[in-house]
């Protein structure tokens, strides 16, 4: 019984919870059993909150019971009683928040991130905190101080990153959805590598309160789920204004409604030539082209567009994000919390604590960012990168005058082998070229499954929209998912019997 | 060679806000709060926290900017100033760098040479750091108190328009008065609410070129600022006169030894790697907001002094001195019921009373006198029931005992003697008792008249009406010159 629950979509699960056919306790139990059996090899979770999960499941079951008796409980959100996972860079009060770093191995935050708080208020059952590249710096989850997460489709491969733990957990049926964060593609790329749907909202759409900062002007809290519809439910919960984040927007969040009869008639999809590069995996390009054909069948029009400054995105990002990170990570000095390595003087103590607490990729980016901000180099690096960012933003503004969304690959390849790229940071950075522009421009983007390569590894497609166009992106992905089955595939490692995959249909 | 100094001041003032610059923590009195009791995740710099600009701090900052005639910038930018120190929880201080709150102001001070306009370069907002206490025994370690971390600071930067320590002091004193008058800062030096940094260079008198400057950090009082500038000017002059070059550096000031000491040279100067804080959008200040701040602005000191002078018809210096301290002003208002007595009252407060308080090491804020008792004393003086010396003695006793004038007068039998006959008898007795002086007086040493007066006052324990004594003494001494000494 329990494993058959794991392929349910959130709205289907919510329906069964309301009718009383299943309980939140059943769902929670099933997820925890799946974690028990798989996480030894996948290592998606850094911390499990089992007790808290059952407490919240019981509470949800009580609320559901009240609803069946005609009493309106505290929340009637479709997320009531749904087990979800949280990337370990988002604070949950009383539960350690490691950020995948030795530095914060024992750090317990006294407050909860805004996005997590919203989900809890809507009745989420929190399963635990998922693995991440250290301080979200990386594209493979191999930079976690606590060991890599593995891709459920092939455990020899990376799940992508930095939200690789969340992606693997959702793909393997260990959670119904998860929160990730996306600074340069960290929700979308692991979603593509693990064959799930990942939404990076507009910058400022979801409060960053409680999100441990990496690149503050780029960081977005994103949603990861097995369908666009499920991602929309999570998005609806976490989006909205928060006075604690001065960069959060006051523009209201409209509810998500699918396009009528899934018709995309009148929508224009831009296809930027700059996103189809020689040397990119042919199967990725083929999958995108096939997906575009599906969108055409749904009524959308494909229009070539140009984003001429795309080539500057990579260098601009790898100056701006590290520059901000160099300041954001300065607080980890061992004085108030985190690793402390006593030494003769305070500067020596800072140095020994930071040397012990940070891994090589974090150190690399701190040094890069410190250099980019240094006197005499600021204008050549940081200031020019800001200028490039302005040009990239303008490219998108101009393109969105012609089209509603822009379609692109998520990454040039499907998931690669563990250890394949982490010795060569530059080749890993290059894997981010298709996801970075949306962060630099602050626009929303969604990644969802569009096929498999010859190794039966998922291929993702990306749609980018103008600011606050999340519902357009979700609606189009949803329409696509109504006529395709890619997103319904689950990895063999998940061990979910074939027939029960039909449970939700 | 003759050198002149070129001095600029940076004044840091804690703004009188209810809460901190970027979080909701209450700003507490450091003397009255437990260490680390006024802190929250934001000012502790916990991971995942974000700053939110304190609107009241912006308004108080703009108030100061407008009072100094500065131009507020429509969009000012908060930047991160990066450096490592245990009192800096985030590893950076949020400050303003390229685009401050306001620029280009003017502030007129009074100097020995008359009025002088000091240009204000900029006014900007930032957050304060925490406080370290260094323990040396039995083991060396430091304690960190973050109650002050995140308290709003306004930095007011002057152009190098000051020429000597006295001008620097006059500027700082007047700025302190302004900050208090417009209720932007309590600017209490003891509480560290106002702090100074001075940059100083010397150049040959009359030259237009600027010499190499040094910057003195962490000056916590007018006195240490004045002393440090004086010392640094002398030091630089000695270097220059001996043919050396002043090194551009940051120096500290040792209050105990009275010398400056190098902290950092040009080569080791901090690279603060300023960049705009991505957590804070530009601070937008529009004209409607500025208009409201102008409307709500309390009167500036000049205006208050003008009004005070007009109301109480007292000389300018007196008005300035009374209004220089809010406690003194309060006290003055409390003991001035009769406007005709205002000037006399003011003189008593800044004269004898200030002297007595000073001798007891008491500031105006701790003045123990009840204004009504002071008014009572002055009224008795005015009606002649006591005289000046008695009044001064009475004031001392009032401060010592805490009793009111009536009780003390009754206990001490303090009554002014104005009876002509009895005073005449006393004067005659004095003259009889000092035949040598009388004879000297008769031989032309008329200055002895004052001495006789003193003797009479002493014999009457100061209670004689001095006007009558003077009159009678004149009469009797004149008669003496005519040889008609009675008896």
Contacts between the chains, C-beta under 8 A, distances in Angstrom:
chain1	res1	chain2	res2	distance
A	90	B	48	7.6
A	91	B	47	7.3
A	91	B	48	4.8
A	97	B	47	7.0
A	97	B	48	7.6
A	99	B	47	7.1
A	104	B	47	7.0
A	107	B	47	7.3
A	109	B	41	7.8
A	109	B	46	6.6
A	109	B	47	7.1
A	109	B	48	6.7
A	110	B	41	6.4
A	110	B	46	7.4
A	111	B	41	5.5
A	111	B	46	7.7
A	111	B	48	7.8
A	113	B	48	6.3
A	208	B	48	7.9
A	208	B	50	6.3
A	209	B	48	7.0
A	209	B	49	7.5
A	209	B	50	5.8
A	210	B	48	4.4
A	210	B	49	8.0
A	211	B	48	5.7
A	212	B	47	4.2
A	212	B	48	4.8
A	213	B	47	7.4
A	213	B	48	7.2
A	213	B	279	7.9
A	215	B	278	7.9
A	216	B	278	3.9
A	216	B	279	5.5
A	217	B	278	3.7
A	243	B	52	6.8
A	244	B	50	6.0
A	244	B	52	6.4
A	245	B	50	5.3
A	245	B	279	8.0
A	246	B	50	6.9
A	246	B	51	7.2
A	246	B	52	5.6
A	246	B	53	7.0
A	246	B	279	6.4
A	246	B	280	5.5
A	246	B	281	5.9
A	247	B	278	7.6
A	247	B	279	6.7
A	247	B	280	8.0
A	247	B	281	6.3
A	323	B	275	6.4
A	324	B	275	8.0
A	324	B	278	5.8
A	326	B	82	7.5
A	326	B	273	7.6
A	327	B	80	5.0
A	327	B	82	5.4
A	327	B	90	8.0
A	327	B	91	6.9
A	327	B	92	5.0
A	327	B	273	7.6
A	327	B	275	7.4
A	329	B	91	7.8
A	330	B	82	6.3
A	330	B	84	6.7
A	330	B	90	6.6
A	330	B	91	2.4
A	330	B	92	5.8
A	331	B	45	4.5
A	331	B	47	7.1
A	331	B	89	6.3
A	331	B	90	4.8
A	331	B	91	4.9
A	332	B	47	8.0
A	332	B	91	7.9
A	333	B	84	6.4
A	333	B	86	7.5
A	333	B	91	6.3
A	335	B	86	5.3
A	335	B	89	7.9
A	335	B	144	6.7
A	336	B	44	6.2
A	336	B	45	7.1
A	336	B	89	6.6
A	336	B	144	7.8
A	337	B	46	7.2
A	346	B	85	7.5
A	346	B	86	5.0
A	346	B	142	7.1
A	347	B	84	6.8
A	350	B	84	5.4
A	370	B	273	6.8
A	373	B	82	7.4
A	373	B	273	3.9
A	373	B	274	7.9
A	373	B	275	5.6
A	374	B	271	5.7
A	374	B	273	6.1
A	375	B	271	4.7
A	375	B	273	7.6
A	378	B	273	7.7
A	378	B	275	7.5
A	382	B	275	6.1
